[in-house]
Amino acid sequence: MERLIGKTPTPEEWQQLHRELSIDASGSANYVVLIISACLIAIFWMISK
């Protein structure tokens, strides 16, 4: 995940990240999805203020 920090990921990088999450579809992938969802909710909440 560190490689995505500080720059906008390309679609290829998103696809690779998605594949990595799909391969690791055990508990850790669910944990990552939970974190991403929480971040999106926080961003939308800040925008709506």
MARTORSE-13825 format. One record per atom (N, C-alpha, C): z negated, y, x negated; residue in one letter. Coordinates in steps of 0.001 Angstrom, whole numbers, padded with zeros to 6 digits, always signed. Layout:
<nutis>
ZYXA/...
</nutis>
This chain:
<nutis>
+000000-001204-000822M/+000000+000000+000000M/+000000+001257-000859M/-000508+001160-002094E/-000620+002358-002929E/+000737+002981-003195E/+001790+002156-003223R/+003105+002687-003570R/+003653+003613-002488R/+003084+003584-001279L/+003581+004433-000205L/+002918+005798-000202L/+001838+005943-000969I/+001086+007193-000943I/+001827+008251-001747I/+001922+009460-001203G/+002484+010577-001940G/+003974+010773-001760G/+004644+009897-001004K/+006058+010095-000733K/+006399+009462+000603K/+007497+009903+001173T/+007936+009335+002443T/+008652+008024+002164T/+008189+006933+002761P/+008844+005646+002506P/+010242+005603+003111P/+011133+004923+002430T/+012474+004720+002962T/+012433+003597+003994T/+013457+003503+004837P/+013489+002395+005803P/+013384+001033+005135P/+013984+000892+003952E/+013890-000382+003240E/+012443-000696+002884E/+011709+000333+002445E/+010306+000111+002104E/+009489-000247+003343E/+009791+000404+004471W/+009100+000050+005717W/+009393-001391+006086W/+010659-001819+005948Q/+011019-003195+006288Q/+010306-004178+005378Q/+010231-003848+004070Q/+009538-004730+003141Q/+008062-004815+003493Q/+007460-003662+003801L/+006051-003642+004174L/+005832-004460+005440L/+006743-004330+006404H/+006622-005072+007656H/+006737-006568+007399H/+007652-006956+006501R/+007778-008376+006156R/+006504-008882+005502R/+005930-008078+004596E/+004700-008495+003933E/+003585-008682+004951E/+003505-007779+005927L/+002477-007901+006955L/+002742-009111+007841L/+004022-009395+008117S/+004354-010537+008960S/+004016-011841+008249S/+004293-011896+006933I/+003961-013089+006160I/+002450-013282+006138I/+001728-012174+005992D/+000271-012227+005922D/-000307-011987+007315D/+000216-012736+008298A/-000111-012456+009698A/-001443-013058+010121A/-002325-013307+009175S/-003650-013817+009514S/-004542-012668+009959S/-005815-012686+009579G/-006741-011644+010009G/-006462-010310+009361G/-005985-010315+008118S/-005827-009055+007390S/-004723-008200+007999S/-003658-008822+008500A/-002589-008051+009128A/-003102-007371+010392A/-003918-008094+011163N/-004506-007487+012356N/-005381-006309+011964N/-006075-006438+010839Y/-006936-005357+010352Y/-006106-004141+009972Y/-004966-004367+009325V/-004078-003264+008940V/-003530-002577+010185V/-003114-003357+011169V/-002599-002778+012418V/-003670-001927+013083V/-004907-002401+013051L/-006015-001644+013638L/-006190-000307+012931L/-006123-000317+011594I/-006274+000924+010822I/-005131+001885+011139I/-003890+001373+011160I/-002735+002225+011442I/-002847+002821+012839I/-003259+002009+013808S/-003420+002512+015171S/-004464+003611+015225S/-005579+003416+014525A/-006631+004436+014506A/-006118+005732+013881A/-005331+005619+012815C/-004769+006818+012175C/-003824+007545+013125C/-002968+006805+013817L/-002033+007437+014747L/-002773+008128+015878L/-003804+007469+016406I/-004596+008084+017478I/-005238+009370+016983I/-005785+009341+015771A/-006425+010542+015217A/-005407+011661+015031A/-004200+011332+014553I/-003161+012347+014349I/-002761+012968+015681I/-002503+012125+016681F/-002111+012659+017985F/-003233+013485+018596F/-004469+013085+018381W/-005613+013831+018906W/-005696+015209+018263W/-005459+015263+016949M/-005499+016557+016257M/-004340+017450+016710M/-003159+016856+016915I/-002004+017639+017359I/-002265+018229+018744I/-002904+017465+019602S/-003095+017907+020987S/-004170+018975+021112S/-004954+019187+020072K/-006027+020197+020136K/-005448+021597+020080K/
</nutis>
